[in-house]
């Protein structure tokens, strides 16, 4: 209560001489500054310091006189902005000495000295080799390079410390400062931002664009070899089929030489011989037909596989196996293409 009463007396005393001892700017600025000061003084008398401080601040911007500066320092002290109040008291000491105002100089000196033990300190250290464009801020205030690593007076309460540099991920940390305590904060090495993928600019002429299309791979050699093998097997099958066909025709001619096509023979022995020859001829003819058809299919399949060979590596395999059935034998193509 005594502290509040003492502050009220100080505001009253300083207010009475706020504009009498300093030259004031002419025009509306001085008038507006005085009106704001009077409103702030009334709020201070009502112990509404949080509302009074913005009024004192506005008045000081319009007319930076010593009395308003001291009143704003007192207001800051009441709302807990101790470092801000201390800074204004220190400024007021020099201004009062220049103006020959011993009373106000002594008062500002006394207030600043009393505040110093209560002031929190914050020391912020930068990385050993900060990148180009490295900036450190406390709230919205940029800290000069000379202020890094030095314990500076800061208002009590919560503050946000940020560090940034072009091309690097920003760093941010919240710290709470207590009266009379010193806090230290070491900013870690900033991490580089990932390089974004390149996007083709449609405005770049085609002749200047970089061709990122991969060259087409040569056709699969494995598949081409399989195609050639299947085709060759088909040709061989057709050749064997033709041989069986020729033999069938020859056997059929031998049967007709013994008997007529209706197996009307001159003797039973010739009949049995002709019948056996006719049976062999039919069997060889069937085998010939199967081989020729299978071989032709193999030739076609080999051509298709060869012409449709992909341009990427893949495993292709095929084999030709013999097949037997009731009417003869043949070849079959089995595999994966």
ROTOR-922667 format. One record per residue (C-alpha): residue number from 1; chain; x, z, y negated. Coordinates in steps of 0.001 Angstrom, whole numbers. Layout:
REM residues N
+-----+------+---------+---------+---------+
: pos : unit :       x :       z :       y :
+-----+------+---------+---------+---------+
: NUM :    A :       X :       Z :       Y :
...
+-----+------+---------+---------+---------+
END
This chain:
REM residues 337
+-----+------+---------+---------+---------+
: pos : unit :       x :       z :       y :
+-----+------+---------+---------+---------+
:   1 :    A :       0 :       0 :       0 :
:   2 :    A :    2870 :     849 :   -2383 :
:   3 :    A :    4508 :   -2472 :   -1571 :
:   4 :    A :    1324 :   -4372 :   -2369 :
:   5 :    A :     840 :   -2435 :   -5589 :
:   6 :    A :    4445 :   -3062 :   -6606 :
:   7 :    A :    4030 :   -6761 :   -5989 :
:   8 :    A :     848 :   -6793 :   -8036 :
:   9 :    A :    2697 :   -5174 :  -10956 :
:  10 :    A :    5504 :   -7724 :  -10668 :
:  11 :    A :    3021 :  -10610 :  -10715 :
:  12 :    A :    1346 :   -9170 :  -13768 :
:  13 :    A :    4589 :   -8635 :  -15657 :
:  14 :    A :    6048 :  -12016 :  -14806 :
:  15 :    A :    2783 :  -13789 :  -15482 :
:  16 :    A :    2681 :  -12564 :  -19025 :
:  17 :    A :    5870 :  -14415 :  -19809 :
:  18 :    A :    5567 :  -17359 :  -17476 :
:  19 :    A :    5289 :  -19956 :  -20221 :
:  20 :    A :    6668 :  -18137 :  -23250 :
:  21 :    A :   10336 :  -18273 :  -22249 :
:  22 :    A :   10687 :  -21809 :  -20916 :
:  23 :    A :   10045 :  -25109 :  -22625 :
:  24 :    A :    6908 :  -26681 :  -21219 :
:  25 :    A :    6206 :  -30375 :  -20814 :
:  26 :    A :    3681 :  -31768 :  -23196 :
:  27 :    A :     268 :  -33073 :  -22361 :
:  28 :    A :   -1994 :  -32471 :  -19429 :
:  29 :    A :     779 :  -31370 :  -17017 :
:  30 :    A :    1388 :  -28121 :  -18878 :
:  31 :    A :   -2326 :  -27415 :  -19183 :
:  32 :    A :   -2961 :  -28107 :  -15504 :
:  33 :    A :      44 :  -25986 :  -14508 :
:  34 :    A :   -1257 :  -23030 :  -16538 :
:  35 :    A :   -4749 :  -23329 :  -15041 :
:  36 :    A :   -3365 :  -23401 :  -11500 :
:  37 :    A :   -1128 :  -20429 :  -12271 :
:  38 :    A :   -4047 :  -18379 :  -13560 :
:  39 :    A :   -6108 :  -19177 :  -10451 :
:  40 :    A :   -3187 :  -18183 :   -8224 :
:  41 :    A :   -2702 :  -14933 :  -10158 :
:  42 :    A :   -6361 :  -14011 :   -9706 :
:  43 :    A :   -6113 :  -14663 :   -5961 :
:  44 :    A :   -2969 :  -12511 :   -5784 :
:  45 :    A :   -4748 :   -9678 :   -7572 :
:  46 :    A :   -7440 :   -9900 :   -4883 :
:  47 :    A :   -4690 :   -9720 :   -2216 :
:  48 :    A :   -5547 :  -13273 :   -1066 :
:  49 :    A :   -1949 :  -14353 :    -788 :
:  50 :    A :   -2495 :  -17199 :    1679 :
:  51 :    A :   -4847 :  -18866 :    -835 :
:  52 :    A :   -2659 :  -18023 :   -3828 :
:  53 :    A :     568 :  -19622 :   -2570 :
:  54 :    A :    -680 :  -23265 :   -2631 :
:  55 :    A :   -1861 :  -22702 :   -6207 :
:  56 :    A :    1548 :  -21353 :   -7267 :
:  57 :    A :    3222 :  -24310 :   -5507 :
:  58 :    A :    1055 :  -26831 :   -7356 :
:  59 :    A :    1654 :  -25103 :  -10691 :
:  60 :    A :    5423 :  -25136 :  -10113 :
:  61 :    A :    5364 :  -28889 :   -9396 :
:  62 :    A :    3639 :  -29584 :  -12707 :
:  63 :    A :    5776 :  -27148 :  -14727 :
:  64 :    A :    8879 :  -25624 :  -13010 :
:  65 :    A :    9177 :  -22460 :  -15143 :
:  66 :    A :   10974 :  -19292 :  -14055 :
:  67 :    A :    7914 :  -17037 :  -14033 :
:  68 :    A :    5990 :  -19318 :  -11637 :
:  69 :    A :    9034 :  -19537 :   -9358 :
:  70 :    A :    9279 :  -15727 :   -9102 :
:  71 :    A :    5565 :  -15374 :   -8440 :
:  72 :    A :    5729 :  -18007 :   -5687 :
:  73 :    A :    8672 :  -16160 :   -4100 :
:  74 :    A :    6638 :  -12943 :   -4082 :
:  75 :    A :    3698 :  -14830 :   -2570 :
:  76 :    A :    5892 :  -16265 :     186 :
:  77 :    A :    7185 :  -12796 :     971 :
:  78 :    A :    3626 :  -11540 :    1525 :
:  79 :    A :    2684 :  -14340 :    3963 :
:  80 :    A :    5876 :  -13954 :    6026 :
:  81 :    A :    7854 :  -16946 :    4747 :
:  82 :    A :   10884 :  -14757 :    4196 :
:  83 :    A :   13577 :  -17439 :    4111 :
:  84 :    A :   11554 :  -19511 :    1638 :
:  85 :    A :   11061 :  -16427 :    -559 :
:  86 :    A :   14768 :  -15558 :    -376 :
:  87 :    A :   15711 :  -19108 :   -1419 :
:  88 :    A :   13445 :  -18958 :   -4467 :
:  89 :    A :   14824 :  -15554 :   -5477 :
:  90 :    A :   18370 :  -16906 :   -5255 :
:  91 :    A :   17429 :  -19911 :   -7415 :
:  92 :    A :   15720 :  -17601 :   -9913 :
:  93 :    A :   18855 :  -15453 :  -10301 :
:  94 :    A :   20859 :  -18415 :  -11600 :
:  95 :    A :   18041 :  -19689 :  -13817 :
:  96 :    A :   17467 :  -16238 :  -15332 :
:  97 :    A :   21173 :  -15787 :  -16055 :
:  98 :    A :   21310 :  -19160 :  -17805 :
:  99 :    A :   18260 :  -18202 :  -19857 :
: 100 :    A :   19770 :  -14778 :  -20733 :
: 101 :    A :   16859 :  -12991 :  -19015 :
: 102 :    A :   18722 :  -10016 :  -17529 :
: 103 :    A :   15563 :   -8233 :  -16427 :
: 104 :    A :   14354 :  -11110 :  -14252 :
: 105 :    A :   17849 :  -11809 :  -12951 :
: 106 :    A :   18153 :   -8179 :  -11815 :
: 107 :    A :   14692 :   -8245 :  -10256 :
: 108 :    A :   15406 :  -11482 :   -8319 :
: 109 :    A :   18758 :  -10089 :   -7154 :
: 110 :    A :   17153 :   -6868 :   -5926 :
: 111 :    A :   14431 :   -8753 :   -3985 :
: 112 :    A :   16878 :  -11186 :   -2396 :
: 113 :    A :   19189 :   -8366 :   -1286 :
: 114 :    A :   16283 :   -6443 :     253 :
: 115 :    A :   15126 :   -9503 :    2208 :
: 116 :    A :   18465 :  -10480 :    3746 :
: 117 :    A :   18441 :   -7996 :    6696 :
: 118 :    A :   14974 :   -9237 :    7693 :
: 119 :    A :   15820 :  -12927 :    7720 :
: 120 :    A :   15939 :  -14723 :   11115 :
: 121 :    A :   18794 :  -17156 :   11748 :
: 122 :    A :   18837 :  -20318 :   13820 :
: 123 :    A :   22003 :  -22140 :   14900 :
: 124 :    A :   21531 :  -25650 :   16299 :
: 125 :    A :   24477 :  -27385 :   17943 :
: 126 :    A :   24655 :  -31118 :   18637 :
: 127 :    A :   26164 :  -32811 :   21721 :
: 128 :    A :   29923 :  -33326 :   21723 :
: 129 :    A :   29600 :  -37072 :   21111 :
: 130 :    A :   26190 :  -37795 :   19575 :
: 131 :    A :   25096 :  -41462 :   19516 :
: 132 :    A :   24880 :  -43539 :   16366 :
: 133 :    A :   21860 :  -42712 :   14206 :
: 134 :    A :   21578 :  -39185 :   15674 :
: 135 :    A :   19059 :  -37097 :   13679 :
: 136 :    A :   18027 :  -33461 :   14106 :
: 137 :    A :   14890 :  -32039 :   12489 :
: 138 :    A :   13459 :  -28558 :   12199 :
: 139 :    A :    9731 :  -29148 :   11855 :
: 140 :    A :    9676 :  -31880 :    9165 :
: 141 :    A :   13041 :  -30991 :    7603 :
: 142 :    A :   16116 :  -33047 :    8519 :
: 143 :    A :   19208 :  -30923 :    9114 :
: 144 :    A :   22403 :  -32377 :    7654 :
: 145 :    A :   25376 :  -32837 :    9940 :
: 146 :    A :   27167 :  -30060 :    8069 :
: 147 :    A :   24337 :  -27659 :    8906 :
: 148 :    A :   24624 :  -28197 :   12662 :
: 149 :    A :   26348 :  -25365 :   14499 :
: 150 :    A :   25782 :  -22992 :   11546 :
: 151 :    A :   23367 :  -20045 :   11682 :
: 152 :    A :   20907 :  -20805 :    8871 :
: 153 :    A :   18157 :  -18615 :    7449 :
: 154 :    A :   14738 :  -19737 :    8708 :
: 155 :    A :   11231 :  -18374 :    8214 :
: 156 :    A :    9986 :  -16205 :   11090 :
: 157 :    A :    7510 :  -17787 :   13498 :
: 158 :    A :    7328 :  -20877 :   15690 :
: 159 :    A :    9354 :  -23988 :   14868 :
: 160 :    A :    9738 :  -27361 :   16583 :
: 161 :    A :   13259 :  -28758 :   16915 :
: 162 :    A :   13589 :  -32506 :   17561 :
: 163 :    A :   16565 :  -34791 :   18091 :
: 164 :    A :   16469 :  -38585 :   18218 :
: 165 :    A :   18632 :  -41700 :   18083 :
: 166 :    A :   17858 :  -45429 :   18363 :
: 167 :    A :   17770 :  -46522 :   22003 :
: 168 :    A :   17560 :  -42983 :   23401 :
: 169 :    A :   14751 :  -40765 :   24646 :
: 170 :    A :   13827 :  -38127 :   22004 :
: 171 :    A :   14384 :  -34417 :   22624 :
: 172 :    A :   11919 :  -31741 :   21489 :
: 173 :    A :   11817 :  -27963 :   21893 :
: 174 :    A :    9734 :  -25162 :   20396 :
: 175 :    A :   11471 :  -21932 :   19423 :
: 176 :    A :    9980 :  -18666 :   18093 :
: 177 :    A :   12070 :  -16716 :   15579 :
: 178 :    A :   11754 :  -12973 :   15000 :
: 179 :    A :   12729 :  -11035 :   11870 :
: 180 :    A :   16365 :   -9988 :   11837 :
: 181 :    A :   17260 :  -11932 :   15004 :
: 182 :    A :   19641 :  -14878 :   15476 :
: 183 :    A :   18765 :  -17684 :   17896 :
: 184 :    A :   21075 :  -20427 :   19113 :
: 185 :    A :   19970 :  -23793 :   20462 :
: 186 :    A :   22193 :  -26462 :   22065 :
: 187 :    A :   20751 :  -29972 :   22073 :
: 188 :    A :   21577 :  -31713 :   25371 :
: 189 :    A :   22974 :  -35219 :   25679 :
: 190 :    A :   20194 :  -37699 :   24962 :
: 191 :    A :   19187 :  -40008 :   27796 :
: 192 :    A :   19255 :  -43753 :   27171 :
: 193 :    A :   15907 :  -45528 :   27290 :
: 194 :    A :   15424 :  -47947 :   30206 :
: 195 :    A :   15955 :  -51595 :   29343 :
: 196 :    A :   12579 :  -53418 :   29464 :
: 197 :    A :   12186 :  -56485 :   31624 :
: 198 :    A :   12762 :  -59729 :   29761 :
: 199 :    A :    9592 :  -61649 :   28951 :
: 200 :    A :    9687 :  -65352 :   28281 :
: 201 :    A :    8849 :  -66087 :   24661 :
: 202 :    A :    6340 :  -68921 :   24501 :
: 203 :    A :    7592 :  -69781 :   21028 :
: 204 :    A :   11062 :  -70659 :   22362 :
: 205 :    A :   11484 :  -74401 :   22924 :
: 206 :    A :   11637 :  -75344 :   26620 :
: 207 :    A :   15113 :  -76798 :   26144 :
: 208 :    A :   16421 :  -73394 :   24993 :
: 209 :    A :   14729 :  -71288 :   27647 :
: 210 :    A :   16790 :  -69902 :   30447 :
: 211 :    A :   15728 :  -71226 :   33826 :
: 212 :    A :   15193 :  -68168 :   36050 :
: 213 :    A :   13603 :  -70110 :   38917 :
: 214 :    A :   15569 :  -69709 :   42098 :
: 215 :    A :   16704 :  -73011 :   43696 :
: 216 :    A :   14718 :  -74047 :   46727 :
: 217 :    A :   16441 :  -73070 :   49938 :
: 218 :    A :   17292 :  -75833 :   52414 :
: 219 :    A :   14870 :  -76337 :   55289 :
: 220 :    A :   15252 :  -73982 :   58238 :
: 221 :    A :   17940 :  -75363 :   60538 :
: 222 :    A :   16595 :  -73457 :   63534 :
: 223 :    A :   13195 :  -75041 :   63198 :
: 224 :    A :   14678 :  -78508 :   62772 :
: 225 :    A :   16773 :  -78061 :   65903 :
: 226 :    A :   13684 :  -76931 :   67803 :
: 227 :    A :   11790 :  -79994 :   66550 :
: 228 :    A :   14555 :  -82314 :   67692 :
: 229 :    A :   14700 :  -80581 :   71069 :
: 230 :    A :   10946 :  -80852 :   71581 :
: 231 :    A :   10986 :  -84528 :   70590 :
: 232 :    A :   13882 :  -85273 :   72926 :
: 233 :    A :   12108 :  -83509 :   75802 :
: 234 :    A :    9004 :  -85567 :   75055 :
: 235 :    A :   10998 :  -88795 :   75220 :
: 236 :    A :   12507 :  -87688 :   78532 :
: 237 :    A :    9082 :  -86825 :   79914 :
: 238 :    A :    7737 :  -90241 :   78917 :
: 239 :    A :   10734 :  -91919 :   80589 :
: 240 :    A :   10209 :  -89992 :   83846 :
: 241 :    A :    6499 :  -90776 :   83713 :
: 242 :    A :    7229 :  -94448 :   83404 :
: 243 :    A :    9510 :  -94249 :   86442 :
: 244 :    A :    6753 :  -92583 :   88460 :
: 245 :    A :    4364 :  -95279 :   87246 :
: 246 :    A :    6698 :  -98034 :   88404 :
: 247 :    A :    7049 :  -96407 :   91807 :
: 248 :    A :    3273 :  -96009 :   92083 :
: 249 :    A :    2803 :  -99676 :   91315 :
: 250 :    A :    5442 : -100645 :   93857 :
: 251 :    A :    3880 :  -98443 :   96542 :
: 252 :    A :     447 :  -99866 :   95826 :
: 253 :    A :    1862 : -103403 :   96216 :
: 254 :    A :    3352 : -102423 :   99595 :
: 255 :    A :     -47 : -101128 :  100752 :
: 256 :    A :   -1764 : -104364 :   99731 :
: 257 :    A :     876 : -106324 :  101683 :
: 258 :    A :    -174 : -104556 :  104900 :
: 259 :    A :   -3909 : -104652 :  104254 :
: 260 :    A :   -6266 : -105959 :  101633 :
: 261 :    A :   -7399 : -103699 :   98753 :
: 262 :    A :  -10331 : -102548 :  100930 :
: 263 :    A :   -7870 : -101370 :  103662 :
: 264 :    A :   -9030 : -104012 :  106112 :
: 265 :    A :   -5996 : -104260 :  108310 :
: 266 :    A :   -5117 : -106301 :  111386 :
: 267 :    A :   -4111 : -103271 :  113432 :
: 268 :    A :   -4655 :  -99476 :  113467 :
: 269 :    A :    -956 :  -98840 :  112832 :
: 270 :    A :   -1052 : -100952 :  109676 :
: 271 :    A :   -4209 :  -99117 :  108592 :
: 272 :    A :   -2538 :  -95691 :  108864 :
: 273 :    A :     576 :  -96939 :  107070 :
: 274 :    A :   -1436 :  -98582 :  104279 :
: 275 :    A :   -3604 :  -95478 :  103848 :
: 276 :    A :    -484 :  -93288 :  103444 :
: 277 :    A :     990 :  -95735 :  100935 :
: 278 :    A :   -2228 :  -95762 :   98909 :
: 279 :    A :   -2239 :  -91952 :   98806 :
: 280 :    A :    1385 :  -91869 :   97602 :
: 281 :    A :     619 :  -94491 :   94971 :
: 282 :    A :   -2291 :  -92471 :   93570 :
: 283 :    A :    -194 :  -89274 :   93481 :
: 284 :    A :    2669 :  -91006 :   91677 :
: 285 :    A :     252 :  -92640 :   89271 :
: 286 :    A :   -1286 :  -89261 :   88403 :
: 287 :    A :    2133 :  -87730 :   87891 :
: 288 :    A :    3115 :  -90678 :   85716 :
: 289 :    A :     -24 :  -90293 :   83591 :
: 290 :    A :     555 :  -86558 :   83112 :
: 291 :    A :    4225 :  -86997 :   82139 :
: 292 :    A :    3498 :  -89837 :   79729 :
: 293 :    A :     673 :  -87908 :   78023 :
: 294 :    A :    2681 :  -84672 :   77872 :
: 295 :    A :    5771 :  -86465 :   76626 :
: 296 :    A :    3778 :  -88247 :   73938 :
: 297 :    A :    2289 :  -84920 :   72806 :
: 298 :    A :    5806 :  -83411 :   72703 :
: 299 :    A :    7055 :  -86279 :   70575 :
: 300 :    A :    4168 :  -85818 :   68123 :
: 301 :    A :    4647 :  -82023 :   68049 :
: 302 :    A :    8390 :  -82395 :   67413 :
: 303 :    A :    7714 :  -84760 :   64538 :
: 304 :    A :    5215 :  -82331 :   62982 :
: 305 :    A :    7588 :  -79354 :   63336 :
: 306 :    A :   10456 :  -81365 :   61841 :
: 307 :    A :    8463 :  -82585 :   58835 :
: 308 :    A :    6873 :  -79196 :   58090 :
: 309 :    A :   10037 :  -77070 :   58416 :
: 310 :    A :    9835 :  -74289 :   55742 :
: 311 :    A :   12437 :  -73602 :   53025 :
: 312 :    A :   12941 :  -70008 :   54031 :
: 313 :    A :   14645 :  -68498 :   56980 :
: 314 :    A :   12386 :  -67821 :   59911 :
: 315 :    A :   12804 :  -67475 :   63617 :
: 316 :    A :   11424 :  -70408 :   65578 :
: 317 :    A :   11649 :  -70879 :   69330 :
: 318 :    A :   10215 :  -73255 :   71872 :
: 319 :    A :   10781 :  -74275 :   75470 :
: 320 :    A :    9464 :  -76846 :   77902 :
: 321 :    A :    8319 :  -75592 :   81300 :
: 322 :    A :    7129 :  -77552 :   84355 :
: 323 :    A :    3454 :  -77310 :   85278 :
: 324 :    A :    1912 :  -78156 :   88655 :
: 325 :    A :   -1748 :  -78761 :   89409 :
: 326 :    A :   -4014 :  -80278 :   92058 :
: 327 :    A :   -3376 :  -83849 :   90964 :
: 328 :    A :     382 :  -83701 :   90433 :
: 329 :    A :    2885 :  -82116 :   87997 :
: 330 :    A :    3672 :  -82131 :   84307 :
: 331 :    A :    5493 :  -80412 :   81384 :
: 332 :    A :    4175 :  -77874 :   78870 :
: 333 :    A :    5598 :  -76818 :   75467 :
: 334 :    A :    5639 :  -73049 :   74904 :
: 335 :    A :    7014 :  -71178 :   71921 :
: 336 :    A :    6591 :  -70140 :   68263 :
: 337 :    A :    6976 :  -72514 :   65323 :
+-----+------+---------+---------+---------+
END
